[in-house]
């Protein structure tokens, strides 16, 4: 037990030597493949996500993010194209990060020849790791879980019970001042 704690604290000390500085930015984004469900009874659909983002470090290792999202989902009976904007934050411990964001989305939906538009709010929790490839450039690996907040708007109605899980891969470039 003592050896385990010693190893843990040693790793934390070594990892804490790297820090993103206040005032620096991360610019980039991710692309991902995921699985989405409208509600707990839904069979689910496969989705492809494009997710550009820009982050600004307000203090060392605390990043505020601006997010844009393009989400394409489909199944045999349904096609959805969604566009979203949002804001969030990430906390970095070395190159490992955890974070959360809130997004507003508008989606065009085609089900069996009927077309409609829905709007909705979503909350996301995420975690990832930045693999350095060049000084100031990183491969971003991320897992994220998104869940619906509140009710649908537009042509849709009812409680937003949508959820999705995505594995993302992307590129982040650090700009320092």
VENCORDA-V570234 format. One record per pair of residues at least 24 apart in sequence whose C-alpha atoms are under 10 Angstrom apart, sorted by sequence separation. I is the first residue (numbers start at 0). GAP is how many residues later the second one is. D is the distance in whole Angstrom. If there is no record, write none. Layout:
i:I gap:GAP d:D
i:I gap:GAP d:D
This chain:
i:27 gap:24 d:6
i:28 gap:24 d:5
i:46 gap:24 d:7
i:47 gap:24 d:5
i:48 gap:24 d:9
i:63 gap:24 d:6
i:64 gap:24 d:5
i:81 gap:24 d:6
i:82 gap:24 d:6
i:99 gap:24 d:5
i:100 gap:24 d:7
i:121 gap:24 d:7
i:122 gap:24 d:5
i:123 gap:24 d:9
i:141 gap:24 d:8
i:142 gap:24 d:5
i:143 gap:24 d:8
i:26 gap:25 d:8
i:27 gap:25 d:6
i:28 gap:25 d:8
i:46 gap:25 d:6
i:47 gap:25 d:6
i:62 gap:25 d:8
i:63 gap:25 d:4
i:64 gap:25 d:8
i:80 gap:25 d:9
i:81 gap:25 d:4
i:82 gap:25 d:9
i:98 gap:25 d:8
i:99 gap:25 d:4
i:100 gap:25 d:8
i:121 gap:25 d:6
i:122 gap:25 d:6
i:141 gap:25 d:6
i:142 gap:25 d:6
i:26 gap:26 d:6
i:27 gap:26 d:6
i:45 gap:26 d:9
i:46 gap:26 d:4
i:47 gap:26 d:9
i:62 gap:26 d:5
i:63 gap:26 d:7
i:80 gap:26 d:6
i:81 gap:26 d:6
i:98 gap:26 d:6
i:99 gap:26 d:6
i:120 gap:26 d:9
i:121 gap:26 d:5
i:122 gap:26 d:7
i:140 gap:26 d:8
i:141 gap:26 d:5
i:142 gap:26 d:9
i:25 gap:27 d:8
i:26 gap:27 d:5
i:27 gap:27 d:9
i:45 gap:27 d:6
i:46 gap:27 d:7
i:61 gap:27 d:7
i:62 gap:27 d:5
i:63 gap:27 d:9
i:79 gap:27 d:7
i:80 gap:27 d:5
i:81 gap:27 d:8
i:97 gap:27 d:8
i:98 gap:27 d:5
i:99 gap:27 d:9
i:120 gap:27 d:6
i:121 gap:27 d:5
i:140 gap:27 d:6
i:141 gap:27 d:6
i:25 gap:28 d:6
i:26 gap:28 d:6
i:44 gap:28 d:6
i:45 gap:28 d:6
i:46 gap:28 d:9
i:61 gap:28 d:6
i:62 gap:28 d:6
i:79 gap:28 d:6
i:80 gap:28 d:7
i:97 gap:28 d:6
i:98 gap:28 d:6
i:119 gap:28 d:7
i:120 gap:28 d:5
i:121 gap:28 d:8
i:139 gap:28 d:8
i:140 gap:28 d:5
i:141 gap:28 d:8
i:24 gap:29 d:7
i:25 gap:29 d:5
i:26 gap:29 d:9
i:43 gap:29 d:10
i:44 gap:29 d:6
i:45 gap:29 d:7
i:60 gap:29 d:8
i:61 gap:29 d:5
i:62 gap:29 d:8
i:78 gap:29 d:8
i:79 gap:29 d:5
i:80 gap:29 d:9
i:96 gap:29 d:8
i:97 gap:29 d:4
i:98 gap:29 d:9
i:119 gap:29 d:7
i:120 gap:29 d:7
i:139 gap:29 d:6
i:140 gap:29 d:7
i:24 gap:30 d:5
i:25 gap:30 d:7
i:43 gap:30 d:9
i:44 gap:30 d:6
i:60 gap:30 d:6
i:61 gap:30 d:6
i:78 gap:30 d:6
i:79 gap:30 d:6
i:96 gap:30 d:6
i:97 gap:30 d:7
i:119 gap:30 d:8
i:120 gap:30 d:8
i:138 gap:30 d:7
i:139 gap:30 d:5
i:140 gap:30 d:9
i:23 gap:31 d:9
i:24 gap:31 d:5
i:25 gap:31 d:8
i:43 gap:31 d:8
i:44 gap:31 d:9
i:59 gap:31 d:9
i:60 gap:31 d:5
i:61 gap:31 d:9
i:77 gap:31 d:7
i:78 gap:31 d:5
i:79 gap:31 d:9
i:95 gap:31 d:8
i:96 gap:31 d:5
i:97 gap:31 d:9
i:119 gap:31 d:7
i:120 gap:31 d:8
i:138 gap:31 d:6
i:139 gap:31 d:5
i:23 gap:32 d:6
i:24 gap:32 d:6
i:42 gap:32 d:10
i:46 gap:32 d:10
i:48 gap:32 d:10
i:52 gap:32 d:10
i:54 gap:32 d:10
i:56 gap:32 d:9
i:58 gap:32 d:10
i:59 gap:32 d:9
i:60 gap:32 d:7
i:77 gap:32 d:6
i:78 gap:32 d:7
i:95 gap:32 d:6
i:96 gap:32 d:6
i:118 gap:32 d:9
i:119 gap:32 d:5
i:120 gap:32 d:9
i:137 gap:32 d:8
i:138 gap:32 d:5
i:139 gap:32 d:6
i:22 gap:33 d:7
i:23 gap:33 d:6
i:24 gap:33 d:9
i:44 gap:33 d:9
i:46 gap:33 d:9
i:47 gap:33 d:10
i:48 gap:33 d:9
i:49 gap:33 d:10
i:50 gap:33 d:9
i:52 gap:33 d:10
i:53 gap:33 d:10
i:54 gap:33 d:9
i:55 gap:33 d:9
i:56 gap:33 d:9
i:60 gap:33 d:8
i:76 gap:33 d:8
i:77 gap:33 d:5
i:78 gap:33 d:9
i:94 gap:33 d:8
i:95 gap:33 d:4
i:96 gap:33 d:8
i:118 gap:33 d:6
i:119 gap:33 d:6
i:137 gap:33 d:6
i:138 gap:33 d:6
i:139 gap:33 d:10
i:21 gap:34 d:8
i:22 gap:34 d:5
i:23 gap:34 d:8
i:44 gap:34 d:9
i:46 gap:34 d:10
i:50 gap:34 d:10
i:52 gap:34 d:9
i:54 gap:34 d:8
i:55 gap:34 d:10
i:56 gap:34 d:10
i:60 gap:34 d:9
i:62 gap:34 d:10
i:64 gap:34 d:10
i:66 gap:34 d:9
i:68 gap:34 d:9
i:70 gap:34 d:10
i:76 gap:34 d:6
i:77 gap:34 d:7
i:94 gap:34 d:6
i:95 gap:34 d:7
i:117 gap:34 d:7
i:118 gap:34 d:5
i:119 gap:34 d:9
i:136 gap:34 d:7
i:137 gap:34 d:5
i:138 gap:34 d:9
i:20 gap:35 d:10
i:21 gap:35 d:5
i:22 gap:35 d:6
i:23 gap:35 d:9
i:44 gap:35 d:10
i:54 gap:35 d:9
i:61 gap:35 d:10
i:63 gap:35 d:10
i:64 gap:35 d:10
i:65 gap:35 d:9
i:66 gap:35 d:9
i:67 gap:35 d:9
i:68 gap:35 d:10
i:69 gap:35 d:9
i:71 gap:35 d:9
i:73 gap:35 d:10
i:75 gap:35 d:9
i:76 gap:35 d:6
i:77 gap:35 d:9
i:79 gap:35 d:10
i:81 gap:35 d:9
i:83 gap:35 d:9
i:85 gap:35 d:9
i:87 gap:35 d:9
i:89 gap:35 d:10
i:91 gap:35 d:10
i:93 gap:35 d:9
i:94 gap:35 d:5
i:95 gap:35 d:9
i:117 gap:35 d:6
i:118 gap:35 d:6
i:136 gap:35 d:6
i:137 gap:35 d:6
i:20 gap:36 d:7
i:21 gap:36 d:5
i:22 gap:36 d:7
i:23 gap:36 d:9
i:60 gap:36 d:9
i:62 gap:36 d:9
i:64 gap:36 d:8
i:66 gap:36 d:8
i:67 gap:36 d:10
i:68 gap:36 d:8
i:70 gap:36 d:9
i:71 gap:36 d:10
i:72 gap:36 d:9
i:73 gap:36 d:10
i:74 gap:36 d:10
i:75 gap:36 d:9
i:76 gap:36 d:9
i:77 gap:36 d:10
i:78 gap:36 d:10
i:79 gap:36 d:10
i:80 gap:36 d:10
i:81 gap:36 d:9
i:82 gap:36 d:10
i:83 gap:36 d:9
i:84 gap:36 d:10
i:85 gap:36 d:9
i:87 gap:36 d:9
i:88 gap:36 d:10
i:89 gap:36 d:9
i:90 gap:36 d:9
i:91 gap:36 d:9
i:92 gap:36 d:10
i:93 gap:36 d:9
i:94 gap:36 d:7
i:116 gap:36 d:9
i:117 gap:36 d:5
i:118 gap:36 d:8
i:119 gap:36 d:9
i:135 gap:36 d:8
i:136 gap:36 d:5
i:137 gap:36 d:8
i:19 gap:37 d:7
i:20 gap:37 d:9
i:21 gap:37 d:4
i:22 gap:37 d:8
i:23 gap:37 d:10
i:25 gap:37 d:8
i:35 gap:37 d:8
i:61 gap:37 d:10
i:63 gap:37 d:10
i:65 gap:37 d:10
i:67 gap:37 d:10
i:69 gap:37 d:10
i:73 gap:37 d:10
i:77 gap:37 d:10
i:79 gap:37 d:9
i:81 gap:37 d:9
i:83 gap:37 d:9
i:85 gap:37 d:10
i:87 gap:37 d:10
i:88 gap:37 d:10
i:89 gap:37 d:9
i:91 gap:37 d:9
i:94 gap:37 d:9
i:116 gap:37 d:6
i:117 gap:37 d:5
i:118 gap:37 d:8
i:119 gap:37 d:10
i:135 gap:37 d:6
i:136 gap:37 d:6
i:20 gap:38 d:7
i:21 gap:38 d:5
i:24 gap:38 d:8
i:25 gap:38 d:10
i:26 gap:38 d:10
i:28 gap:38 d:9
i:30 gap:38 d:10
i:32 gap:38 d:10
i:34 gap:38 d:9
i:35 gap:38 d:10
i:83 gap:38 d:10
i:89 gap:38 d:10
i:91 gap:38 d:10
i:115 gap:38 d:8
i:116 gap:38 d:5
i:117 gap:38 d:5
i:118 gap:38 d:10
i:121 gap:38 d:9
i:132 gap:38 d:10
i:134 gap:38 d:9
i:135 gap:38 d:5
i:136 gap:38 d:9
i:19 gap:39 d:9
i:20 gap:39 d:5
i:21 gap:39 d:7
i:23 gap:39 d:9
i:24 gap:39 d:9
i:25 gap:39 d:9
i:26 gap:39 d:10
i:28 gap:39 d:9
i:29 gap:39 d:10
i:30 gap:39 d:10
i:31 gap:39 d:10
i:32 gap:39 d:10
i:33 gap:39 d:9
i:115 gap:39 d:6
i:116 gap:39 d:7
i:117 gap:39 d:8
i:119 gap:39 d:10
i:120 gap:39 d:8
i:121 gap:39 d:10
i:123 gap:39 d:9
i:125 gap:39 d:10
i:127 gap:39 d:10
i:131 gap:39 d:10
i:133 gap:39 d:9
i:134 gap:39 d:9
i:135 gap:39 d:7
i:19 gap:40 d:6
i:20 gap:40 d:7
i:21 gap:40 d:8
i:22 gap:40 d:10
i:24 gap:40 d:10
i:28 gap:40 d:10
i:30 gap:40 d:10
i:32 gap:40 d:10
i:114 gap:40 d:9
i:115 gap:40 d:8
i:119 gap:40 d:7
i:121 gap:40 d:9
i:122 gap:40 d:10
i:123 gap:40 d:9
i:124 gap:40 d:10
i:125 gap:40 d:10
i:127 gap:40 d:9
i:129 gap:40 d:9
i:130 gap:40 d:9
i:131 gap:40 d:9
i:135 gap:40 d:9
i:18 gap:41 d:6
i:19 gap:41 d:5
i:20 gap:41 d:9
i:21 gap:41 d:9
i:118 gap:41 d:10
i:121 gap:41 d:9
i:123 gap:41 d:10
i:125 gap:41 d:10
i:127 gap:41 d:10
i:129 gap:41 d:9
i:130 gap:41 d:10
i:131 gap:41 d:10
i:18 gap:42 d:6
i:19 gap:42 d:8
i:20 gap:42 d:10
i:119 gap:42 d:10
i:129 gap:42 d:8
i:17 gap:43 d:9
i:18 gap:43 d:10
i:19 gap:43 d:9
i:94 gap:43 d:9
i:102 gap:43 d:10
i:95 gap:44 d:10
i:97 gap:44 d:9
i:99 gap:44 d:9
i:101 gap:44 d:9
i:94 gap:45 d:10
i:95 gap:45 d:10
i:96 gap:45 d:9
i:97 gap:45 d:10
i:98 gap:45 d:9
i:99 gap:45 d:10
i:100 gap:45 d:9
i:101 gap:45 d:10
i:102 gap:45 d:10
i:103 gap:45 d:10
i:95 gap:46 d:10
i:97 gap:46 d:10
i:99 gap:46 d:9
i:101 gap:46 d:10
i:102 gap:46 d:10
i:105 gap:46 d:10
i:108 gap:46 d:10
i:101 gap:47 d:9
i:105 gap:47 d:9
i:106 gap:47 d:9
i:107 gap:47 d:10
i:108 gap:47 d:10
i:105 gap:48 d:9
i:19 gap:72 d:8
i:18 gap:73 d:8
i:19 gap:73 d:9
i:17 gap:74 d:10
i:18 gap:74 d:8
i:19 gap:74 d:8
i:17 gap:75 d:8
i:18 gap:75 d:6
i:19 gap:75 d:9
i:15 gap:76 d:10
i:16 gap:76 d:10
i:17 gap:76 d:5
i:18 gap:76 d:8
i:15 gap:77 d:7
i:16 gap:77 d:7
i:17 gap:77 d:8
i:14 gap:78 d:7
i:15 gap:78 d:6
i:14 gap:79 d:5
i:15 gap:79 d:10
i:13 gap:80 d:9
i:14 gap:80 d:8
i:11 gap:81 d:9
i:14 gap:81 d:10
i:11 gap:82 d:9
i:27 gap:109 d:10
i:29 gap:109 d:9
i:30 gap:109 d:10
i:31 gap:109 d:10
i:33 gap:109 d:10
i:35 gap:109 d:10
i:37 gap:109 d:10
i:38 gap:109 d:10
i:25 gap:110 d:9
i:26 gap:110 d:10
i:27 gap:110 d:9
i:28 gap:110 d:10
i:29 gap:110 d:7
i:30 gap:110 d:10
i:31 gap:110 d:9
i:33 gap:110 d:9
i:35 gap:110 d:9
i:36 gap:110 d:10
i:37 gap:110 d:9
i:25 gap:111 d:9
i:27 gap:111 d:10
i:28 gap:111 d:8
i:29 gap:111 d:8
i:30 gap:111 d:10
i:31 gap:111 d:9
i:33 gap:111 d:10
i:35 gap:111 d:10
i:25 gap:112 d:10
i:27 gap:112 d:9
i:29 gap:112 d:8
i:31 gap:112 d:10
i:46 gap:117 d:9
i:48 gap:117 d:8
i:50 gap:117 d:9
i:54 gap:117 d:10
i:43 gap:118 d:10
i:45 gap:118 d:9
i:46 gap:118 d:10
i:47 gap:118 d:9
i:48 gap:118 d:10
i:49 gap:118 d:9
i:50 gap:118 d:10
i:51 gap:118 d:9
i:53 gap:118 d:9
i:55 gap:118 d:10
i:43 gap:119 d:10
i:44 gap:119 d:9
i:46 gap:119 d:8
i:48 gap:119 d:8
i:49 gap:119 d:10
i:50 gap:119 d:9
i:51 gap:119 d:10
i:52 gap:119 d:9
i:53 gap:119 d:10
i:54 gap:119 d:9
i:55 gap:119 d:10
i:56 gap:119 d:10
i:38 gap:120 d:9
i:41 gap:120 d:9
i:43 gap:120 d:9
i:45 gap:120 d:10
i:47 gap:120 d:10
i:49 gap:120 d:9
i:51 gap:120 d:10
i:38 gap:121 d:8
i:39 gap:121 d:8
i:37 gap:122 d:8
i:38 gap:122 d:5
i:39 gap:122 d:8
i:37 gap:123 d:6
i:38 gap:123 d:5
i:39 gap:123 d:9
i:36 gap:124 d:8
i:37 gap:124 d:4
i:38 gap:124 d:7
i:36 gap:125 d:6
i:37 gap:125 d:7
i:35 gap:126 d:7
i:36 gap:126 d:5
i:37 gap:126 d:9
i:35 gap:127 d:6
i:36 gap:127 d:6
i:34 gap:128 d:9
i:35 gap:128 d:4
i:36 gap:128 d:9
i:34 gap:129 d:6
i:35 gap:129 d:7
i:33 gap:130 d:7
i:34 gap:130 d:6
i:35 gap:130 d:9
i:33 gap:131 d:6
i:34 gap:131 d:7
i:32 gap:132 d:9
i:33 gap:132 d:4
i:34 gap:132 d:9
i:31 gap:133 d:10
i:32 gap:133 d:6
i:33 gap:133 d:6
i:31 gap:134 d:6
i:32 gap:134 d:6
i:33 gap:134 d:8
i:30 gap:135 d:9
i:31 gap:135 d:6
i:32 gap:135 d:7
i:30 gap:136 d:9
i:31 gap:136 d:4
i:32 gap:136 d:9
i:29 gap:137 d:10
i:30 gap:137 d:6
i:31 gap:137 d:6
i:29 gap:138 d:6
i:30 gap:138 d:6
i:31 gap:138 d:8
i:28 gap:139 d:9
i:29 gap:139 d:5
i:30 gap:139 d:6
i:28 gap:140 d:8
i:29 gap:140 d:4
i:30 gap:140 d:9
i:28 gap:141 d:5
i:29 gap:141 d:7
i:27 gap:142 d:7
i:28 gap:142 d:6
i:29 gap:142 d:9
i:27 gap:143 d:5
i:28 gap:143 d:6
i:26 gap:144 d:8
i:27 gap:144 d:4
i:28 gap:144 d:9
i:25 gap:145 d:10
i:26 gap:145 d:5
i:27 gap:145 d:6
i:25 gap:146 d:6
i:26 gap:146 d:5
i:27 gap:146 d:9
i:24 gap:147 d:10
i:25 gap:147 d:5
i:26 gap:147 d:7
i:24 gap:148 d:8
i:25 gap:148 d:5
i:26 gap:148 d:8
i:24 gap:149 d:6
i:25 gap:149 d:6
i:23 gap:150 d:7
i:24 gap:150 d:5
i:25 gap:150 d:9
i:23 gap:151 d:6
i:24 gap:151 d:6
i:22 gap:152 d:9
i:23 gap:152 d:4
i:24 gap:152 d:8
i:22 gap:153 d:7
i:23 gap:153 d:6
i:19 gap:154 d:9
i:21 gap:154 d:9
i:22 gap:154 d:6
i:20 gap:155 d:8
i:21 gap:155 d:9
i:19 gap:156 d:9
i:20 gap:156 d:9
